[in-house]
Amino acid sequence: MDRVTPDDVTTEDVTTEDPGPAGAQQPTRPPGKPSPLLSLPGAVAAPGMDEGVAWHYGDPIAEQRAAVRGAALFDLSHRGLLTVTGPDRLTWLNTLTSLLLSDLPDGAASAALVLSPAGHVEHHMGVTDLGGVSYLDTEPASAAALLDYLRSMVFWSKVELADGTAELAQLRLVGPQLASVVRAAGLLAEPPALGSAVPLAVGGFARTTTDGLDLFVARADVSRLAAGLIAAGGLPAGSWAADALRIESRTPRLGADTDDRTIPNEVNWLATAVHLSKGCYRGQETVARVANLGRPPRRLVLLHLDGSADRLPETGTAVTTAAGRTVGRVGTVAHHHEDGPIALALVKRSIPAGTPLLADGVDAAIDPDDIDADETTGPPLSVVDRRTFTDIRRR
């Protein structure tokens, strides 16, 4: 391939008129040591949510292409990791999260959400159960809050919780050549199947998800193991490349592409981190009602941005119409190796197809693939009409 709401909520009850201040919902990394991979040649430190790892290693476009055509090594060592042990761990987690976990087999890997009583997303986590331990990997600044919440819900369940961030660090290989890289590095004979995990001989474990091959290794071994993967053909890649590819695949990130009103139905987590038929959990009524009775009030879309602008929109700022009406919120923004400047945005579902938009004052257009077929009034668009950029009147 060439490249890589409250109980009575309805689709009209959640609005997007106030997107919040610029940078809202962007937790920064808790104080700690930066990744040793920042000492690699060309490394430029990332700001904001990815503080502590690299933004890029000198050529973010080549890094994206490696993830599409070869193999790219992403440093996710700044992410948090919690461990849950005890005989009740899976049934207990099942009552607290959106995914069916009670019968999760050993070696399974998935994702889950913790929702508010009104159904808004509070936490998004990877879930891996292996060898009697449930590993929960989270956004860099979310681990402490998630751990506090889980501890408050233990009651009489036979579970034990711990913060394992200091012990295991996360690396990720992405690309069609990742299997050969991990074999040449001597870490695995073959990556595990999609949605499964296996222990690593060097300690820790590996899992395969739709995002790539994740390696959870001893934090003290990150430099050595990364060097082996790089020597085997994995190109170091930073958060810029990760963001660009994530935007292209419409993969949201908690805090960047969500706000405190986001429900799972608005983003693709409904398909990847929610079980619509499982038993009761906090926020279930909202999720079920919107899924069964109507479409969500907003949708996650890809925005093509005016490449002639001298700046990019800021995450957390408003998406508006030419008349100045706020219709959404800007999420992750990046330069893509083929599509140029692009962004994710949560926008009102009611926006007519082809509506010219401004993302933080930058001309923008929704990708044709993200237009709801039920809401288009004319023939489907096959390409982005760049002329719409010139039709916007700034005030």
N, C-alpha and C positions, 0 to 999 in steps of 0.2 A: 504494500500500500504506500501511497505517496506521502501521507502525513498522519505523521503520526495522527375557636373563638369561643366565647361563653357558650353555655348550653343551648341557647336559642340562636346561635350564629347562623346567618345565611350568607349567600354570596355577596350581599350588599352591605353587611354589617361591619366589615373591616375595610377601612379606607386607607388611602395613601397620601392624604393631603399634606401631612407633616412628616417629611423624611427624616427629621432630626438634624442635629448639627453635623457639619463635615467631620468625618472620622468617627462618628458614633458607632458603637458596637465593634470597636477594633481593639481588643485587649492587647497589651504589649507583654512581652516575655517577662516572667518574674526574674528578679536578680539572680545571676548565676554565671558560670564560666561560658565564654563563647566556644563554639565547636572548634576542635583542632583542625578541621578541614578548611577553616578560614586562613590557614597558613599555606594552602596550595597556591601555586603561581596564578596571578591574575585575579585572585578572589577579591570581591567587593562586598562588604557587609550589607545585609538587608536591613531595612528600617521596619518599624511598626511591629506587626504581628510576627514577623519572621526574624526579629532581632536575635542575634546569636548564631545565625547561619549565613550562608552566602546568598547575595542577590543574583550574582552571576560570577563567572570565572574569566571574564574578558570578552566573551563572544556569545551572548545569549541567543542569537539566531542559530549559530552552529549547535548550541546545546539543545534547542528545540528539534532541530533536524536529526540529531543523534537519537532522540527519544522516539522519532518517527521511523527512522531508517536503520538504526543500529541499536545501540544501548546507551542509556544515560543513567548516571548515578546521582540520585537526589539525596541530600542530607536533611533528614527529618529528626535529627537528634535533639532538637529543641522541643519536640512534642512531649506531652505528659503521658505517663503510664501508671495505671493502678492495677493491683492484683486483688482478686477475691478468691478465697479458699473456704473450705468447709463443705459438709455434705448437703447443705441447703442452698448452695450458691446459685444454681441455675433456676430453681423454682422461685427463689427470692428475687433474683434479677428479673425474672419473667413478670413479676407483679409490679415492677417499678418502671419498666421500659416498654417501648412500642413494638418490640420484636418478640416472636415466639421462641423462647429460650429454654423452656422447661425440659425439652427432650433433645437439646443440642448434643450431637455426638462428639466424642473425643476427637480432636483434630479439626473441628469445624471453625470457619472464619466468616464473620458477617459484620453487620453494623446495626446500631440501635439508637434511639432517641430517648431523652427524658423530656417530657412535656409539662407545661404548667397546667393547673386545673382547667384553664380556658383553652387548652390545646396548642399554645404557643411553644415553639422549640426553645428549650433551655440548654440542652446538651446534645451533642452528636458525638458518637464514639464508635471506634472499631471494637468488635468483640471477638476474641479468640479463646477457645477452650481447649486446653492441651495439658495432659498429665495431671489432672485434678486441680488445675488453676484456670480461672477466667481472667484473661488480660483485657483491660479496657484502655485503649489508646485515645488520647484527646488532644484538642488544641492546646498550644503551649501554656496559656494562662487559665485554662479551664480545670486542670487537674485538682487544684485545691478546693474549688467550689463544688466540684462533683464529689470529691471524697467527703466533704462536710455533709452534703445532702445524703449520700449513701449511709454514712454513719448514723445520721439522725433517723434512719428508717430500719435499723437492724432489729430493734425490739428483742424478740425471743428467738429469732432465726439463728441457726448454727452456721454463722459465716464469720470470716475474719478479713479485714480490709487493710491494705497497705499501699503506700506510695512507692512504686518501683522505678520512678524516673531516674534516680541516681544509680540504679543497677543496670538497666537495659536501655540502649539507645536504638533509634529506628533509622534505617537506611532503606532506600527504595530503588530498584532497578526497573527501568521502563524501556520498552522497545522490542522489536522482533528478534534481536540477537541476545536478549538477556540470558536465555538458557545456556548458550555457549560461554558467555562471560562467567556465570556462576560456576559452571563446570570447570573452566580453565583456572578459576581462582581456588578450586578445591573445596568449595563450601557445600555443594550438592551435586549428586549425580544427575538429578533431574528436578526441576521445580515442582512443588506440589500442585495438584489439580486445582482448578478454580474453586474458591470457597473452602479451601482446606489448608491445614498447617502441619508442619513436621518439625521435630527437634533438630537442631544443628549440632554436629559433633563438637564444634568449638564452644558450645554453650548458646543458650537462647533458642530462637526458633525462626522458621521462615514460613510465610503464608502468601498465597496468591489470591488477589482480588482483581476486580476489573480495573483498578488503578495501577497494577503492576505487581512485582514481587517484592514484598517487604521482608527485610532482615532485621530482627531484633537481636542485638548482640551486646555483649558486655561493654559497658561504656569505656572501660579502660582499653578495650581492643579496637575501638573505632578507627583510629589512625592506621593501624596495621592492616585490618581487614579491608578498609577503603583503598589502601595502596595496592593490595592484591587485586581488587576488582578493577581498579584503573589500569593496572598493568595487563589485565586480561582483556581490556577493550572497552570498559565502561567509561564514558566521558563524564567528568564532573559537571553537574548542572545545578543552577541556582533556582531561587524562588521565582524569578522573572519567567524563566522557561516553564516552570510548573504552573504558574498562573495562566500563561498564554494558552497552554494545552488544556487546562481545566476550563477556561472560558469556551474554547472551541467545542468541548464535549458537554457543555452546559452542566458542569459538576459544581455545585455550590460549596462554599466554605462558611462554616458558622462564624458569625461576627463580621465577615466581609460582605457576604451576599445575602445576609439575613438581618432583620432587626427584631425588636422585642415583640413584634406582632406577627412574625412569620409562623404559618402553620405548615405541616408537612405536605399538604395537598398543593401548595404553591410551587414547590420545587420537586426534583425527582427523588427525594427521600421517601416519598410515598411508595415508590417501587422498590427501593433498596433497603429501607430501614424500618418499615412498618408492616405488621401483619394485620390485615383488616378483619380476620375472623377469630383472633385469639380472645382470651378472656379479658376482663376489665383491667384497665390501667388508667392512671391519671391522664386526663385530656382526651380519652378515647371518644367521648360523645361528640366533640367537635369534629374530630377526624372522620368519624363514621357518618355524621350528618352531612358534611360537605361532600364526602365521596358518594353518598347515596342519593342525596336530594338536589344537588346542584354543583356547579363548577366553582372552584375557589375564586375569591375576589381579585387575586393578582396572579401573574404567571412570571416565571423566570425566563428571560429572553437574552439572546445575544444582540448587542448593539454594534453596528459598524459606525465608526467615528470618522469625522472629517480629517483626513490625513494632512491637510494643509494648515490646520490649527497649530499654534505655537506652544500648546500645552495639552495635557490630558486631563479629563475630569478627575475630581477627587472622590474616593470611595465615601459613601454616606451622603453625598449631595443629591440634589433633586433632579429628576427627569421632568421636563416641562414641555408643553406644546408651544407652538409659535405665539399663541395668544397669552402665554405666561401661566397657564393652568398646570399645577403640579399633578403628575400622573404616575409617579414612581420614584424609585431610589436607585442610584448608581451603586453597583457592587465592585467586584474586582475589575481592574483596568490594566491592560498590557499591550505591547506591540507584538503581534503574531508574525511568524516567519513568512507566511504567505498572505494573510489577510490584512496586514497592517494594524493600525490601532483598533482594538475591539474592547468590549466591556460586557460584563453581565449586569442585568438590571431586573429588579422586581417592578413590574408595571401593571397598571389596571387592565384587567381582561377586556374591558369594554372599549379600549382604544381601537378605532377603525384601522383596517389594513392600510398601509401606506402613509399614515399620519407622520408628517415631518416633526422631529423632536429635537430638543436641546438637552444634552447631558452636562449639567454644570456649565451651561452656556456654550458647549461645543456641539456643532451640528451632528445629529445622530439619526440612524434609521434602523428599525428592527429587521433582523435577518428574515428573509422570506420563509425559511423553514420553520420559523417560530410563530408564524401567523396561524391562528386557529381557523381551520377550514370552515367551521360552522359560523364564523363571524365575518368572513370575507364576502364582499358584495360583488366583486368582479372576478375576472379570471386570475388564477394563482400567479404570483410573481416568480420568475425564474432567476432573476438577478436583482441585486440591490440597485435601485435607481439613484445614481449619484446626483442627478439633477435636483433631487429634493433638498440637497444641502443648500442650494442657492435660493430656494424658495422661502427660507425662514427669515422672518423679519425680527430683528433684535430690537428690544426696547431699552 
